[in-house]
């Protein structure tokens, strides 16, 4: 009976002992590849989440800007008095360019625009 048990134990242990090192190395390589793929997948998920959050922030900033633009602008009001005299403008203080200088400048600009290369 002991011999039968010994034969059965050795028979059950034979497949474990028969595994070669190549099979173990391939299994470890497969585990490493799976771990690398999982890390890549996690990296993609994190990158996508960051992109989504960035887009959400940009959208909320744009909406805030639009809301600020929609706000009514209160301009200062000047009381209108129809009986008040029209303002007088002193034209001597305004900038003036002699007509001859304007005509000369206009001629130079037209000549430069006609000179096509």
Rosetta constraint file for C-alpha pairs under 8 A:
AtomPair CA 1 CA 5 HARMONIC 6.38 0.50
AtomPair CA 2 CA 6 HARMONIC 6.10 0.50
AtomPair CA 3 CA 7 HARMONIC 6.14 0.50
AtomPair CA 4 CA 8 HARMONIC 6.21 0.50
AtomPair CA 5 CA 9 HARMONIC 6.12 0.50
AtomPair CA 6 CA 10 HARMONIC 6.11 0.50
AtomPair CA 7 CA 11 HARMONIC 5.93 0.50
AtomPair CA 8 CA 12 HARMONIC 6.13 0.50
AtomPair CA 9 CA 13 HARMONIC 6.18 0.50
AtomPair CA 10 CA 14 HARMONIC 6.07 0.50
AtomPair CA 11 CA 15 HARMONIC 7.81 0.50
AtomPair CA 12 CA 16 HARMONIC 7.96 0.50
AtomPair CA 13 CA 17 HARMONIC 6.33 0.50
AtomPair CA 14 CA 18 HARMONIC 5.92 0.50
AtomPair CA 15 CA 19 HARMONIC 6.60 0.50
AtomPair CA 19 CA 23 HARMONIC 6.78 0.50
AtomPair CA 19 CA 24 HARMONIC 7.69 0.50
AtomPair CA 20 CA 24 HARMONIC 6.85 0.50
AtomPair CA 21 CA 25 HARMONIC 6.05 0.50
AtomPair CA 22 CA 26 HARMONIC 6.07 0.50
AtomPair CA 23 CA 27 HARMONIC 6.14 0.50
AtomPair CA 24 CA 28 HARMONIC 6.23 0.50
AtomPair CA 25 CA 29 HARMONIC 6.12 0.50
AtomPair CA 26 CA 30 HARMONIC 6.05 0.50
AtomPair CA 27 CA 31 HARMONIC 6.25 0.50
AtomPair CA 28 CA 32 HARMONIC 6.23 0.50
AtomPair CA 29 CA 33 HARMONIC 6.14 0.50
AtomPair CA 30 CA 34 HARMONIC 6.10 0.50
AtomPair CA 31 CA 35 HARMONIC 6.11 0.50
AtomPair CA 32 CA 36 HARMONIC 6.12 0.50
AtomPair CA 33 CA 37 HARMONIC 6.14 0.50
AtomPair CA 34 CA 38 HARMONIC 6.12 0.50
AtomPair CA 35 CA 39 HARMONIC 6.14 0.50
AtomPair CA 36 CA 40 HARMONIC 6.14 0.50
AtomPair CA 37 CA 41 HARMONIC 6.07 0.50
AtomPair CA 38 CA 42 HARMONIC 6.17 0.50
AtomPair CA 39 CA 43 HARMONIC 6.15 0.50
AtomPair CA 40 CA 44 HARMONIC 6.20 0.50
AtomPair CA 41 CA 45 HARMONIC 6.22 0.50
AtomPair CA 42 CA 46 HARMONIC 6.17 0.50
AtomPair CA 43 CA 47 HARMONIC 6.07 0.50
AtomPair CA 44 CA 48 HARMONIC 6.03 0.50
AtomPair CA 45 CA 49 HARMONIC 6.15 0.50
AtomPair CA 46 CA 50 HARMONIC 6.19 0.50
AtomPair CA 47 CA 51 HARMONIC 6.17 0.50
AtomPair CA 48 CA 52 HARMONIC 6.11 0.50
AtomPair CA 49 CA 53 HARMONIC 6.16 0.50
AtomPair CA 50 CA 54 HARMONIC 6.05 0.50
AtomPair CA 51 CA 55 HARMONIC 6.12 0.50
AtomPair CA 52 CA 56 HARMONIC 6.12 0.50
AtomPair CA 53 CA 57 HARMONIC 6.20 0.50
AtomPair CA 54 CA 58 HARMONIC 6.23 0.50
AtomPair CA 55 CA 59 HARMONIC 6.05 0.50
AtomPair CA 56 CA 60 HARMONIC 6.18 0.50
AtomPair CA 57 CA 61 HARMONIC 6.14 0.50
AtomPair CA 58 CA 62 HARMONIC 6.11 0.50
AtomPair CA 59 CA 63 HARMONIC 6.11 0.50
AtomPair CA 60 CA 64 HARMONIC 6.06 0.50
AtomPair CA 61 CA 65 HARMONIC 6.16 0.50
AtomPair CA 62 CA 66 HARMONIC 6.18 0.50
AtomPair CA 63 CA 67 HARMONIC 6.09 0.50
AtomPair CA 64 CA 68 HARMONIC 6.16 0.50
AtomPair CA 65 CA 69 HARMONIC 6.23 0.50
AtomPair CA 66 CA 70 HARMONIC 6.21 0.50
AtomPair CA 67 CA 71 HARMONIC 6.47 0.50
AtomPair CA 90 CA 94 HARMONIC 7.52 0.50
AtomPair CA 97 CA 101 HARMONIC 6.80 0.50
AtomPair CA 97 CA 102 HARMONIC 6.88 0.50
AtomPair CA 98 CA 102 HARMONIC 6.55 0.50
AtomPair CA 99 CA 103 HARMONIC 6.15 0.50
AtomPair CA 100 CA 104 HARMONIC 6.11 0.50
AtomPair CA 101 CA 105 HARMONIC 6.16 0.50
AtomPair CA 102 CA 106 HARMONIC 6.08 0.50
AtomPair CA 103 CA 107 HARMONIC 6.16 0.50
AtomPair CA 104 CA 108 HARMONIC 6.32 0.50
AtomPair CA 105 CA 109 HARMONIC 6.26 0.50
AtomPair CA 106 CA 110 HARMONIC 6.22 0.50
AtomPair CA 107 CA 111 HARMONIC 6.14 0.50
AtomPair CA 108 CA 112 HARMONIC 6.14 0.50
AtomPair CA 109 CA 113 HARMONIC 6.16 0.50
AtomPair CA 110 CA 114 HARMONIC 6.27 0.50
AtomPair CA 111 CA 115 HARMONIC 6.43 0.50
